[in-house]
Amino acid sequence: MSPIITHEDELELAKIEKQLASQLKKMAGWQRTIKNIEMKLADNLSKMNIARQVLTRIFRDTFNQMQTLAREHRSNVGDEEIKQYEDIIHANDNYLETVNEYVNAIKNLAIRKEDLAIRKETFAEALSNVADKRSGLIKKALSLEKTKNKLIEGEKLTELENQLNDSQREFDRARDILLKEVDLFLQTKNEINKLWIDLKNSIKEMS
């Protein structure tokens, strides 16, 4: 046997919706905190790449000078160390390109996370509005029920019925807006999930 659904159950739902809206806003705040950390990481990696470019240029100057000296058999430069420096220069060139791809992937993800934070906030606002409209609707329905129980008729009853109908229409509009916001939220999440895959694919040997 199914339990009887009461007005109190709907009022409880409105209360929980308010809690959910509050938590969504908190999560949006954390989303921005993480986004800022990721942007800072990307900036620091870019700065390190600039330092790596300078390092690679000096490695290349050293390598060229060693090659020049190696032509003289009496110099203290051997083929093995020249080969080691050549390998380091090649690895650094690859590193610079790889880190740039990684930085771009981080930035793309971080930028879209701001969009997700906004979506969470608009989701929360729409949900909070639905909760308010739901609560108001139930309270008007209870008020109308009490009035009917008192056998009050005529103008007062008609006024309450009109108010209830208005509240129902407001609730329906608010719920339609919420459904659209949830859909946009889910779309943004799916787009960001793809950017996470792009970030994962950008990770290669970078030491």
C-alpha positions in Angstrom: 0.0 0.0 0.0 1.4 3.3 -1.1 2.0 6.0 1.7 -0.3 9.0 1.7 1.4 12.1 0.3 0.6 15.1 2.4 1.2 18.9 2.1 3.9 18.5 4.7 5.8 16.3 2.3 5.8 19.0 -0.4 6.9 21.6 2.2 9.7 19.3 3.2 10.7 19.0 -0.5 10.8 22.8 -0.7 13.0 23.0 2.3 15.4 20.4 0.9 15.5 22.2 -2.5 16.6 25.3 -0.6 19.5 23.3 1.0 20.4 22.0 -2.4 20.5 25.5 -3.9 22.7 26.7 -1.1 25.2 23.8 -1.6 25.3 24.4 -5.4 26.3 28.0 -4.7 29.1 26.8 -2.3 30.3 24.4 -5.0 30.4 27.2 -7.5 32.7 29.1 -5.1 35.0 26.1 -4.9 34.9 25.7 -8.6 36.3 29.3 -8.9 38.9 28.6 -6.3 40.2 25.6 -8.2 40.0 27.5 -11.5 42.2 30.2 -10.1 44.7 27.7 -8.8 44.8 26.0 -12.3 45.3 29.3 -14.0 48.1 30.1 -11.6 49.7 26.7 -12.4 49.4 27.4 -16.2 51.0 30.8 -15.7 53.9 29.3 -13.7 54.4 26.6 -16.2 54.6 29.2 -19.0 57.2 31.2 -17.0 59.2 28.0 -16.5 59.0 27.3 -20.2 60.5 30.7 -20.8 63.4 29.8 -18.4 63.7 26.5 -20.2 64.1 28.3 -23.6 67.0 30.3 -22.1 68.5 27.1 -20.7 68.2 25.3 -24.0 69.8 28.2 -25.9 72.8 28.1 -23.5 72.9 24.3 -23.9 73.0 24.8 -27.6 75.8 27.4 -27.4 77.7 25.0 -25.2 77.2 22.2 -27.6 78.4 24.3 -30.6 81.5 25.3 -28.7 82.2 21.7 -27.7 81.9 20.6 -31.3 84.4 23.3 -32.3 86.8 22.2 -29.7 86.3 18.5 -30.5 87.9 19.0 -33.9 91.2 19.5 -32.0 92.3 16.1 -30.8 94.2 17.7 -28.0 91.1 19.3 -26.5 89.4 17.9 -23.4 86.1 17.4 -25.2 84.9 13.9 -26.1 82.3 12.6 -28.4 80.3 11.0 -25.6 79.6 14.3 -23.8 78.8 16.0 -27.1 76.2 13.3 -27.7 74.8 13.8 -24.2 74.3 17.5 -24.7 72.8 16.9 -28.1 70.2 14.5 -26.5 69.4 17.1 -23.7 68.8 19.8 -26.3 66.5 17.5 -28.3 64.6 16.5 -25.2 64.2 20.2 -24.1 62.8 21.1 -27.5 60.2 18.4 -27.2 59.6 19.4 -23.6 58.8 23.0 -24.6 56.3 21.9 -27.2 54.6 19.4 -24.8 54.4 21.9 -22.0 52.8 24.5 -24.3 50.1 21.9 -25.2 49.6 21.1 -21.5 49.3 24.7 -20.5 46.7 25.4 -23.3 44.7 22.3 -22.1 44.8 23.6 -18.5 43.7 27.1 -19.5 40.9 25.8 -21.7 39.6 23.6 -18.9 39.9 26.4 -16.3 38.1 28.9 -18.5 35.1 26.6 -19.0 35.1 25.9 -15.2 34.0 29.5 -14.8 31.1 28.8 -17.1 30.2 25.8 -15.0 30.4 27.9 -11.8 27.9 30.3 -13.4 25.7 27.5 -14.5 25.7 26.1 -10.9 24.7 29.6 -9.6 21.8 30.0 -12.1 20.7 26.4 -11.4 20.7 27.3 -7.7 18.8 30.5 -8.2 16.2 28.8 -10.4 15.9 25.9 -7.8 15.6 28.4 -4.9 12.8 30.2 -6.8 11.0 26.9 -7.4 11.2 26.1 -3.7 9.7 29.5 -2.8 6.9 29.1 -5.4 6.3 25.5 -4.2 6.1 26.6 -0.6 3.8 29.5 -1.4 1.6 27.3 -3.6 1.1 24.7 -0.8 0.4 27.4 1.8 -2.3 28.9 -0.5 -3.8 25.4 -1.1 -3.9 24.8 2.7 -5.5 28.2 3.2 -8.2 27.4 0.6 -8.8 24.0 2.2 -9.3 25.6 5.6 -11.7 28.1 4.2 -13.8 25.4 2.5 -13.9 23.5 5.8 -15.3 26.5 7.5 -18.0 26.5 4.8 -17.1 30.0 3.8 -18.4 30.8 0.3 -18.7 33.6 -2.1 -16.2 36.4 -2.7 -13.6 35.2 -0.2 -13.5 31.7 -1.6 -13.3 33.0 -5.2 -10.4 35.3 -4.2 -8.5 32.4 -2.6 -9.1 30.2 -5.6 -7.8 32.9 -8.0 -4.7 33.3 -5.8 -4.1 29.6 -5.9 -4.4 29.5 -9.7 -2.0 32.4 -10.0 0.5 30.6 -7.7 0.2 27.5 -9.7 1.0 29.4 -12.9 4.0 31.1 -11.3 5.2 27.7 -10.0 4.8 26.2 -13.5 6.8 29.0 -15.1 9.5 28.7 -12.4 9.7 25.0 -12.9 10.1 25.4 -16.7 13.0 27.8 -16.1 14.6 25.3 -13.7 14.3 22.5 -16.3 16.1 24.6 -18.9 18.8 25.6 -16.4 19.4 22.0 -15.4 19.7 21.1 -19.1 22.2 23.8 -19.7 24.1 22.8 -16.6 24.4 19.2 -17.8 25.4 20.3 -21.3 28.3 22.4 -19.8 29.3 19.4 -17.6 29.5 17.2 -20.7 31.6 19.8 -22.6 34.0 20.1 -19.6 34.3 16.3 -19.4 35.7 16.4 -23.0 38.2 19.0 -21.9 39.4 16.7 -19.1 40.1 14.1 -21.8 42.0 16.7 -23.8 44.0 17.5 -20.7 44.8 13.8 -20.1 45.9 13.4 -23.7 48.2 16.3 -23.4 50.2 14.7 -20.6 53.5 13.2 -22.0 57.1 13.0 -20.8 57.9 16.4 -19.5 60.9 16.0 -17.1 
